[in-house]
Amino acid sequence: MSLNRRVLLGAALTLPLATPALATSPAPRNLSVLNLHTGERLAATYWEAGAYVKDALAGLARVLRDHRTGETHAMAPGLLDLVASLQAEFGAQPVQVISGYRSPRTNEALRQSGSGGVAKRSLHMDGLAMDIRMPGVDLARLRDAAWGLQAGGVGYYPGSDFVHVDVGRVRRWNG
């Protein structure tokens, strides 16, 4: 792993939590996800007793893996906090995940395919981004709620029926 990637990943693991409510709450943090490509589901308590739960983080990494290659990668805890905040706001169970981790090989293949919206240095390759939707939640409402958290990037892709969320710099775009 290059020094730049190690620095980026290290920074992501120390990012502030997605919301002040999560940052100050001692309550367990839960996330329920469905990988739309593999059909795998996981409901996990990933934070408990003041710490992230190692087995739950590993389970989430497995479900959110690159479905094309089978490669797994740790997902940034701050990203999980962001998605859990959105899930709690809307009560949607589970969060439908179109893309979690994306290997560099998959990312480049998608870029070359001309499908559009795939960044050369996608944060998906570092476990810092997810493309999601929530059953019964209007996509524009999900986008607006994610933007309101000011926790990172928010991409709106109504034609593909998902919202991209990441824990990189705060920015927004339409795809």
C-alpha positions as CSV (number, residue, x, y, z in Angstrom):
1,M,0.0,0.0,0.0
2,S,1.4,3.4,-0.9
3,L,2.2,6.0,1.7
4,N,-0.6,8.3,0.3
5,R,-3.2,5.4,0.7
6,R,-2.0,4.6,4.2
7,V,-2.3,8.3,5.2
8,L,-5.7,8.6,3.6
9,L,-7.0,5.4,5.3
10,G,-5.5,6.4,8.7
11,A,-7.1,9.8,8.4
12,A,-10.5,8.2,7.6
13,L,-10.3,6.0,10.7
14,T,-9.9,9.1,12.9
15,L,-12.6,11.2,11.2
16,P,-15.2,12.7,13.5
17,L,-18.4,10.8,13.8
18,A,-21.2,11.5,11.4
19,T,-23.4,13.3,13.9
20,P,-23.1,14.9,17.3
21,A,-25.8,12.6,18.6
22,L,-23.7,9.5,17.7
23,A,-20.6,11.1,19.0
24,T,-22.0,11.7,22.5
25,S,-24.3,8.7,22.8
26,P,-23.1,5.7,24.8
27,A,-25.8,3.6,23.1
28,P,-24.9,0.7,20.9
29,R,-24.7,1.6,17.1
30,N,-26.4,-0.8,14.7
31,L,-26.4,-1.1,11.0
32,S,-28.5,-3.4,8.8
33,V,-27.4,-3.7,5.2
34,L,-28.4,-5.7,2.1
35,N,-25.8,-6.1,-0.7
36,L,-28.0,-5.9,-3.8
37,H,-25.5,-7.8,-6.0
38,T,-24.9,-10.8,-3.7
39,G,-28.2,-10.9,-1.8
40,E,-26.3,-11.0,1.5
41,R,-27.8,-9.3,4.5
42,L,-26.2,-8.4,7.8
43,A,-27.7,-6.7,10.9
44,A,-24.8,-5.9,13.2
45,T,-24.1,-3.9,16.4
46,Y,-20.8,-2.5,15.3
47,W,-20.2,-0.2,18.3
48,E,-20.8,-1.2,21.9
49,A,-19.5,-0.4,25.4
50,G,-17.5,2.5,24.0
51,A,-15.7,0.7,21.3
52,Y,-16.1,-0.6,17.7
53,V,-16.8,-4.4,17.7
54,K,-14.1,-6.1,15.7
55,D,-16.2,-9.1,14.5
56,A,-19.1,-6.8,13.4
57,L,-16.7,-4.6,11.4
58,A,-15.3,-7.8,9.8
59,G,-18.8,-9.0,9.0
60,L,-19.7,-5.6,7.4
61,A,-16.5,-5.7,5.4
62,R,-17.4,-9.1,4.1
63,V,-20.9,-8.1,3.0
64,L,-19.7,-4.8,1.5
65,R,-16.9,-6.5,-0.4
66,D,-16.2,-6.0,-4.1
67,H,-18.8,-8.4,-5.5
68,R,-16.9,-8.7,-8.8
69,T,-13.6,-9.9,-7.3
70,G,-14.5,-11.1,-3.9
71,E,-11.9,-8.8,-2.3
72,T,-12.7,-7.4,1.1
73,H,-11.5,-4.2,2.7
74,A,-12.1,-2.6,6.1
75,M,-14.9,0.0,5.9
76,A,-14.2,3.3,7.7
77,P,-16.0,3.4,11.0
78,G,-17.0,7.1,10.3
79,L,-18.7,5.9,7.1
80,L,-20.6,3.2,9.0
81,D,-21.6,6.0,11.5
82,L,-22.8,8.2,8.7
83,V,-24.9,5.4,7.1
84,A,-26.2,4.3,10.5
85,S,-27.3,7.9,11.2
86,L,-29.2,8.0,7.9
87,Q,-30.8,4.6,8.7
88,A,-31.8,5.8,12.1
89,E,-33.4,9.0,10.7
90,F,-35.6,7.1,8.2
91,G,-36.0,3.8,10.0
92,A,-35.2,2.0,6.8
93,Q,-34.3,-1.7,7.2
94,P,-32.1,-2.7,5.6
95,V,-30.0,-0.1,3.8
96,Q,-29.7,-1.4,0.2
97,V,-26.0,-1.2,-0.9
98,I,-25.2,-0.9,-4.6
99,S,-21.5,-0.5,-4.0
100,G,-19.3,-0.6,-0.9
101,Y,-15.7,-1.5,-1.3
102,R,-14.4,-1.5,-4.9
103,S,-11.0,-2.9,-5.7
104,P,-8.6,-0.8,-7.9
105,R,-9.0,-3.4,-10.6
106,T,-12.8,-3.2,-10.6
107,N,-12.7,0.6,-10.4
108,E,-10.5,0.9,-13.4
109,A,-12.6,-1.6,-15.4
110,L,-15.7,0.5,-14.6
111,R,-13.9,3.7,-15.6
112,Q,-12.8,2.1,-18.9
113,S,-16.4,0.8,-19.6
114,G,-17.6,4.4,-19.9
115,S,-20.4,3.9,-17.5
116,G,-19.7,7.3,-16.1
117,G,-19.5,8.6,-12.6
118,V,-16.4,6.5,-11.6
119,A,-13.6,8.6,-10.2
120,K,-10.0,7.6,-10.9
121,R,-9.2,7.8,-7.2
122,S,-12.6,6.7,-6.0
123,L,-13.0,6.6,-2.2
124,H,-14.7,3.2,-2.7
125,M,-11.2,1.8,-3.1
126,D,-10.3,2.8,0.4
127,G,-13.5,1.7,2.2
128,L,-14.6,5.4,2.5
129,A,-17.7,5.4,0.3
130,M,-21.0,3.6,-0.3
131,D,-23.7,3.9,-2.9
132,I,-27.0,3.3,-1.2
133,R,-30.8,3.6,-1.2
134,M,-33.4,2.9,1.4
135,P,-36.7,1.2,0.8
136,G,-39.6,3.6,1.1
137,V,-37.4,6.7,1.3
138,D,-37.5,9.2,-1.6
139,L,-34.0,9.5,-3.1
140,A,-34.0,13.3,-2.9
141,R,-34.9,13.1,0.8
142,L,-32.0,10.7,1.4
143,R,-29.7,13.0,-0.5
144,D,-30.8,16.0,1.5
145,A,-30.4,14.2,4.8
146,A,-26.9,13.1,3.8
147,W,-26.0,16.6,2.8
148,G,-27.4,17.9,6.1
149,L,-24.9,15.8,8.0
150,Q,-22.0,17.6,6.3
151,A,-19.9,14.5,7.0
152,G,-18.4,14.1,3.5
153,G,-19.3,13.9,-0.2
154,V,-22.9,13.3,-1.4
155,G,-23.6,12.3,-5.0
156,Y,-27.1,12.2,-6.3
157,Y,-27.8,9.6,-9.1
158,P,-31.6,9.5,-9.6
159,G,-31.2,7.8,-13.0
160,S,-29.4,4.9,-11.3
161,D,-31.6,5.1,-8.2
162,F,-28.9,5.7,-5.5
163,V,-27.1,8.2,-3.4
164,H,-23.3,8.1,-3.0
165,V,-22.1,9.0,0.5
166,D,-18.5,9.2,1.6
167,V,-16.3,10.5,4.4
168,G,-14.0,12.5,2.2
169,R,-14.1,16.2,1.9
170,V,-17.5,17.8,2.1
171,R,-18.8,18.3,-1.5
172,R,-21.9,17.5,-3.6
173,W,-22.7,16.7,-7.2
174,N,-25.3,15.2,-9.4
175,G,-24.6,12.2,-11.5
